[in-house]
Amino acid sequence: MATVTGSELDGRPVAPEELQALALTNYGSFTTMRVEDGLVRGLGLHLERVRRDARVLFGADVETSRVKELVRRAVPERGAATIRVTVFDPATDLAAPDRASDPRVLVTRRDAAAVPSPPMSVKTVAYERDLPEVKGVGLFGALRHRRAARLDGYDDALFVDASGAVGEGGTWNVGFFDGHDVIWPDARVLPGVTMLLLQRAHPHRIARVTPADLRGMRAAFATNAAVGVRVLRRVDGVELDADHPVLDRLRNAYTGIAGEAV
């Protein structure tokens, strides 16, 4: 199996100047997947995200079969890795972004994060990403709030939208357990692959959640493809049960989902 060293653009080594538009405009989309021994949970969902977001941002089709082929080049022969697929147009112009209509596929690989990751504490902040349904590369707002939260002694920020509803983190979805049900917020959020897989695998309901509701929650968790299910031990001043049995049930439900071969 071929191995990528560094990054590849459309299956070949990428030249620095080809990344200039991505660096200067931050216009594009991406998906991040965890590969374990050649398998990816929710691979089809990741590929569909690539296709859907390319249509939204560029009005162009990206062949999912081609994306899968490019990802396969980056998959290690064994073990775990995190692979990111970024879709952008190297010809994107700040003055005329409407001309960006020929998206390309950048594939990068990095070491996989350790799992399970340690429980984290988060701080609620008033923020909503542009076009939350798209996994866009423009992370300025999310990183600004993450930085501020960490400087304030937390691990990350949890976003609250203009209506006062809890939504998502910068790079993760959030779920809660009120003692009876697993609850996913009904705010506008990225339809994360891990969240979608868990919604299929574990009973739940979707409801509006506000910061005031957090005091009635027994447990909470974050989800993304890199770490799966990660425990939240505190939100603002609300301490949550980091050892609640529902968290193990959610982890087991997720790890029990069969991966798809790349």
C-alpha positions, -999 to +999 in steps of 0.1 A: +000+000+000+014+034-010+024+058+018+022+096+017+051+114+032+039+150+039+009+162+019-004+154-016-025+175-039-045+154-063-022+125-057+012+142-061+035+161-038+022+196-033+043+227-041+043+255-015+029+281-040-001+258-046-011+263-009-009+301-011-045+307-019-056+284+009-034+302+034-044+337+023-082+332+018-091+304+042-118+294+017-125+257+015-138+227+033-124+196+050-131+164+067-109+145+092-111+108+097-093+083+120-080+053+102-073+021+122-057-008+104-071+004+071-107+009+083-127+041+089-159+044+108-184+063+087-162+065+056-192+069+034-204+099+055-170+115+052-170+111+015-205+124+012-195+155+033-167+162+008-191+160-021-218+181-005-196+208+008-178+212-025-212+218-041-220+244-015-187+263-017-177+259-053-208+248-072-187+218-085-188+181-081-160+161-065-160+124-073-161+105-041-145+075-057-115+096-066-113+111-031-113+075-016-085+066-040-064+096-028-071+088+009-060+052+003-026+065-007-022+080+028-033+050+048-005+033+067-002-005+063-011-009+100-019+010+131-038+043+135-035+076+118-056+108+113-061+118+077-075+152+066-091+158+033-092+195+023-110+207-007-100+241-021-093+259-054-056+271-057-069+298-081-092+314-054-088+352-057-097+376-028-111+401-053-131+376-073-140+345-052-169+338-075-144+325-101-133+297-077-150+267-094-123+240-098-118+225-064-088+203-058-082+176-031-054+180-006-047+149+016-025+151+047-017+126+074-007+130+110-003+108+141-036+097+156-046+111+190-045+088+220-079+074+229-097+077+252-087+113+257-088+128+292-120+145+304-121+182+296-137+213+310-153+238+287-165+274+289-197+286+272-192+316+248-216+335+225-205+324+190-219+307+160-198+296+130-205+309+095-226+283+077-224+258+106-236+229+083-203+231+064-170+220+078-151+251+066-114+257+069-118+292+083-112+285+120-104+320+132-134+324+155-132+289+169-095+292+177-099+327+192-125+314+216-105+282+223-074+303+231-094+326+254-110+296+272-076+280+277-061+312+291-091+312+315-082+277+328-106+257+306-097+232+279-120+245+252-150+266+244-187+255+239-207+278+216-240+293+224-259+309+195-277+342+193-310+326+205-293+314+236-291+277+226-261+255+232-247+243+199-213+228+194-176+232+201-151+244+175-141+210+163-166+187+180-203+181+187-217+179+222-243+157+238-258+155+273-275+130+296-302+143+319-306+111+339-331+096+314-321+104+279-291+112+258-298+146+244-283+162+213-289+200+209-313+210+182-292+242+173-276+247+139-244+227+141-221+207+119-236+172+113-205+155+126-198+120+114-193+106+149-225+123+161-245+108+132-231+073+138-239+075+175-274+087+168-279+056+148-263+033+174-277+047+207-312+059+217-315+096+220-337+127+216-330+160+200-340+191+220-331+227+227-305+230+254-295+263+271-267+271+296-294+272+323-304+236+315-268+224+322-275+222+360-300+195+353-276+173+333-259+143+349-232+139+322-219+154+290-196+144+262-179+157+231-176+137+198-154+139+167-137+114+144-103+119+159-111+109+195-146+093+193-164+100+226-147+124+250-160+131+285-169+166+297-162+169+334-173+206+337-192+232+318-187+267+333-193+261+370-213+229+366-195+198+376-206+166+357-201+129+365-171+119+344-176+083+354-213+080+347-222+045+332-239+061+302-205+073+290-192+038+287-223+028+269-218+055+244-181+046+239-190+010+235-218+018+210-193+038+190-164+014+191-188-014+182-196+003+148-177-016+121-152+004+101-153+006+063-123-004+042-106+025+025 
